[in-house]
Amino acid sequence: MAVVRSKSPLRISFAGGGTDVLPYMADHGGVVLSATIDKYAYASLRLSEESSITVTSLDYDLVIKHVLDKPLPYDGRLDLIKAVINHLYQRDSEQGLQVFLHSDAPPGSGLGSSSTLVVTLIGLFKHWQHLPLTHYEIADLAYRIERVDMGIKGGKQDQYAATFGGFNFIEFHREVTIVNPLRIDADVLSELQYNLLLCYTGRTRLSGGIIDTQVQNYLDGKADVVHAMDELKQITIALKNALLRGRLGEFGDLLNEAWLNKKKMAQQISNAHLEELYSTARRLGALGGKVTGAGGGGYMFFYCPFDRKHLIAEALERLGAHVVPFNFDMNGLRTWEAA
């Protein structure tokens, strides 16, 4: 059999992240505006004559091997990957497998890399086993495996962004998620990409503790936190409308408002390093920006006037950040076979 390959794009979240997390999402509904970029999570699968499943992760520099007669054990090594295999591998096939995994961004980057890798692996098994899964079913399965089965803290946006790809305004409700693809003028997209500056802050983070604090603040009924989340939803809608109308100056200003509200949800979302990067970018002319994930580190992006972007990039590099070239990706999950 040919090698089966799969890849899904990572994403940048413009606004709304946090409103897609339970229990706020179930109580009030959440919205997120995001776009996928040309950084990917990859997976490859080939059959093996051995009666075992071997998983090689280049990101963690790990190789695990397990016999076919029982589910893969959860022992702290690639447990999320094992959960996908345990859920989808049809053991009556008694077919040995070799699975290879890697990503363009490190875990904890804030680009949704963990959830994207789960989507990629589900796509791999869907292709190999001819599973009749729709895009909504793939994203929902990825969410259930990661958040429910494995209990990993986080929201619901990453699984849908990676599966569908492109620019999406995603609505989250208690019983249903609705992905609204945005038809944005090509010139607006070109201008947006030209003026956006993406950088790696030099530090990864674990989002679970930040999510825990955010959820507890909401459960405690802290008025400023609940108000910030409500405001963030309205700003996300306004950002979507500005993007569709090509009002990119307004889009940049709204990014700043979104970041100010995002930081109110949990103290750990920002820190001295991130504040220094953000204030430096703003001082040199950036209209707005934010951390791409839950916060604390990973990647940040800024909307910059074109004649200030290079100055902002140089200043951020001097502070230890690394500017990363990127393009938007409009395709989402892809699978294919190679000889």
ABEGO torsion letter per residue (X at the ends): XBBBBBBBBBBBBABGBGAABOAAAAAAEBBBBBBBBABBBBBBBBBBABBBBBBBBAAAGBBBBBBAABBBBBAGBGAAAAAAAAAABBAAAGBBBBBBBBBABBBGAGAGAAAAAAAAAAAAAAAAAGBBBBAAAAAAAAAAAAAAAAGBBEBAAAAAAAAAEEBBBBBBBAABBBBBBBBBBAAAAAAAAAABBBBBAGBBBBAAAAAAAAAAAAAAGBAAAAAAAAAAAAAAAAAAAAAAAGBAAAAAAAAAAAAAAAAAABAAABBAAAAAAAAAAAAAGBABEBBABAEGEEBBBBBBBAAAAAAAAAAAAAAGBBBBBBBBBAAEBBBBBBX
